[in-house]
Amino acid sequence: MGDKVPAPDTSRSDDEQFEDAQQGKEDFNERTVDEVIEKVTGLSTRKPPDTDADEFVDCVNHSGTEETQESVPKRECDSAVEPFEDDDLVDEDSQRDYECGLSEEEKDENKTKADELKQQGNELFKQGEYLQSLDLYTRALRLCPLDRTEARAILYANRAAAKTKLDRKKSALDDCTKALEYNPNYVKALLRRANLYEETDKLDESLEDYRKVLELEPGNSEAQAAQTRLPPKISERNDRLKEEMMGKLKDLGNMILRPFGLSTQNFEMKQDPQTGSYSINFNQGAKQ
């Protein structure tokens, strides 16, 4: 018995069936050519399957190695956890331009919002949430009108306190200085800056700020104690620096004198107790 011939598909037109047959033939020919090329050259001409899904990139390193801060720049999502130190920038020039177009009522509204942010920052500071309080003080400074000098001085001083707790001493010093630009007689900012100067070994600057405090508040006990504590520390530091400098000068002198068979031991320095000046005597018999 012969094979049965399938009945023609009467549901589709002759043209449609012809196009399907042609497409199948082209696919067969293309597939055959690809197989021959692959067999002869060993290279595959097949394309990988397309995908419409975009690759999702997050802040997790999927390579199995730990990224270091030096090799990988900090990204947006990192800052959601720990803000950059320069996120506290307050651009007062831009703020001044912005405020030119504000009415007094709008400035008052911004001042009220800034006061609310400051109070929230104060509460967080009391709770030990120094990073969050710093952020709120920064937002308040960006709102508080520039002509509200006393309020801005307090905000800068409070932010300096938060930065001090976070061990950002240099930036805290800058904020104290900004507070004093708005209010030169702000004792709390002077005391805070004096403390920071002392902690960073800027003893002369510290003593100067404490003296300014005593001019404003002669009975201030913290400044009075500093008046007794700092001068000996400054003298000790100066003596240490002098010794270090003399040691470097001797090394330099020995290097210059060595080709002549001499050293600094051949020279004796004596100070005149009356004038404080020095005289240098040559001692040829000194041991080298």
N, C-alpha and C positions, 0 to 999 in steps of 0.2 A: 504494500500500500504506500502511495506517495505521500510526501509531507503535505500537511494542510497549509494552504496559503491564507494568511490573516486577511480578514475582511478590511476593506478600505475604511478609513475614518471619515465618515460623512459629516461629522460635526464641525470640521474646519474646512476652509476654502482651499482650493488647489494652490493658490498663491502662498498661503501660510505654510502648507505642507512642503512646498518647494523651498521656501526660505529656511525652514528647519533642516531640511536635508542638506542644503548648501552649507549652513553653519556647522553641521556635524562633520561634513567633509573637510571644511577648513580647519576645524579643531583637530581632526584626526591627522591631517597633513602637518600642522604646526607641531603637534605632539611627536610625530614621527621624526621630524627634522631635529627637534630638541634632543630626542633620545640618541640620534646619530652623533650630534655634536658632543654630547656628554660622553658617549662611548669612545670617541676618537681622541678628544682632548682631555677628558677627565674633569672638565669644568661644567658645572651645572648652570643652565640658563633660566632656571625656574625662579620666579620672584617670591619673596616671602609674603605671606598673607597680610593684607592691609588691615589696619585697625583704626577706628574712629576715636578710641579712648586716648585722651591726653595723659602723658606721664605725670603722676603726682609727685611733687618735690616738696619735702618738708625739712625740718631742721635736724633730722636724725641721720646719722651717717650709716648707710647700709652696707658699706664695704667691709665691715668687720674690724676696722681699725679705729682707734680712738683719735679724734681730731684734736689738735692742740690749738690754743689761742693764737700762737704765733703764725701757724700755717693757714688758718681759716679765718677770714674776716668775720666780725660779729654781724649778725643779720637781724632783720626786723623782729622775728619771733623771739630771738634771744633777749631783746630789750624789754619784752613783756614780762620777763622774769626779773631782770636786773637792769635798770636804766643805765645808759651811758653817763659818765661823769659830766659831759658837756651838754646833757639834756637840760641843765638848769640855766641855759643862756637866756638872758633878758635883754632883748634888743630895744634899748630905750630910744634910739633914733627913729626906728620904725613906729614905735609906740607914740612918739611925739607927732609924727605925721598923721597917724590914725586919729589922735585926739583933737587935731585941728578941726576936724569935721563934726565934733561932738558938741552938743549943747550942755549947759551946766547940769540939767536934769539927768542927762545920760551919764555924765561923769559921776554924779551922785549915786546913780544906780550901780555903776561899776565899782564904786567905793564900797557900797553896801555888800556886794557879792564878794569883794576881796576880804572884807571883815569876816564874813561867814567862813571863807576858806581858811583864814588865819585861825579862827577859833577851832575849826576841825583839826588843823595842823597842830595846835597846842595840845589838844586832847590826845592825839596820836603820839606826840612827843612824850607826854607824861606816861603813856603806856609802853614806852620803849620802842615804838615803831618809827624809828628815825628816818628811814628811807621814804616812807609814805608821807611823813610830815614835811620832809624836804620838798617833795613833789607838790604838796598843797601850798607851801609858801611860795614856790616858784610860780604856780598858777595865779596866786593872789597878786604877786608883783606884776604879772603881765596884764592884770586888770586894773590895779590901783592907779588912779591918775597921777601923773608925774608932779603936779603941783600940790599933792597931799604929802608934803615932805615928812612930816612927823610919822605918818602911817607907814610910809615906805622905809624910813629908817628902822622902825620896829621890825618890819618884815625881813629886812636884810640881816638885822642882828639875830632874829630868831632862826633864820636859815643858817647863819654861821654856827649857831649852837648845834643844830642838827648835823652839819658837816663835821664839826669837831667830834661828835659822838661816832661818826663814821670814819674818823681818822683822815679826813680830807682837809688837812691843816692849811695848805697853801690857798685852796679855794675859800676856806673859812676866813682867812686873813683878808682876802679880797672883798668878801662880803662885809666884814667889819669896817673896812675902809669906805665902802659904798655907804654904809649906814652913817658914818661920820661926815661924809660929803653932804648928806641931807640934814644932819643935825650934829654940828661939830662939838656940842657940849653934852652929847649923849654918854653919860657916865658908864652905863652898862656895856655899851659897845667899846668904850675905851678900855675897860677892865678886861673884857673878853679878848681884845686884840693884844693887850699887854701880856696876858697869859700865854697866848699863842706865840708871841714873839719870844718869850722866855723858853717855851718848849722847843722852839726851832733854833735856839742858841743865838737869837738876835737880841742880845742883852741890852745894848745901848738903846735900841728902839723901844724895848720893853720899859726901861727906866724912864724914858721920855714920856711915854703914855701914863705911867703911874704918877709922875710929877704933875701932868695935866689934870689927872683925877684929883690930886690934892689941892690944886688951885680951885677946882669947882667944889670939892667937898673936903675941907681940911681935916675933918675927923674920920675919914674913911680908913678903917683898920687894915684892909687888904693892901692899900697903897702905902700906908705907913710901914707895914712889915716889909714890903718890897724895897722901900728906901733903905732899910737896914740890911736886907739880904743881898741885893744885887751889886752894890759897889765892890765888895770883896770878890764876888764871882767874876766881875768884869776885870778887876786887877789881876786875878789869877789867870784868866784867859789871856790877857795881854802879855803877862810874863811868859806863858807857855808859847805864844806866838813869837815872842822875841827870841826865845831859846831856839825855836825851830829855824828862824831866819838866820841867827848867828851860825848855827850848824851848817846851813846851806852856803853861807858866805865863806866859812872856813874850807869847806870842800872845794868851792870855786877857787879860793886863794891857793890852796895846795896844788890844784891842777895847773895854775898859772906859774907858780914858783918852782915846781918840780924840775923843769929843764935847767934851772939855774942852781940846782943843788940846795934849795932852800925850802922852807915850809912856814906855815903860819906860826909855828913855835918860835921862830926867830924874831917875832914881833910881839911886843907886850903893850896892851892897851890899859891906860890908867884914866880914871874919871876924876875930874876936878870937883871936889865936894862943894865948892863955892859956886861954880858956874854950871856944873853938870855936863860940861863938854869933855871930850876924850882926847888924849894925846897918845901917839904911837911911838914906842922906842924900839930900836933895832938891837937884838941881842945875838951877836955872831956866834957866841959859844954855846948856844942852846942845842940840845940833843935833837937829832932829826927823827 
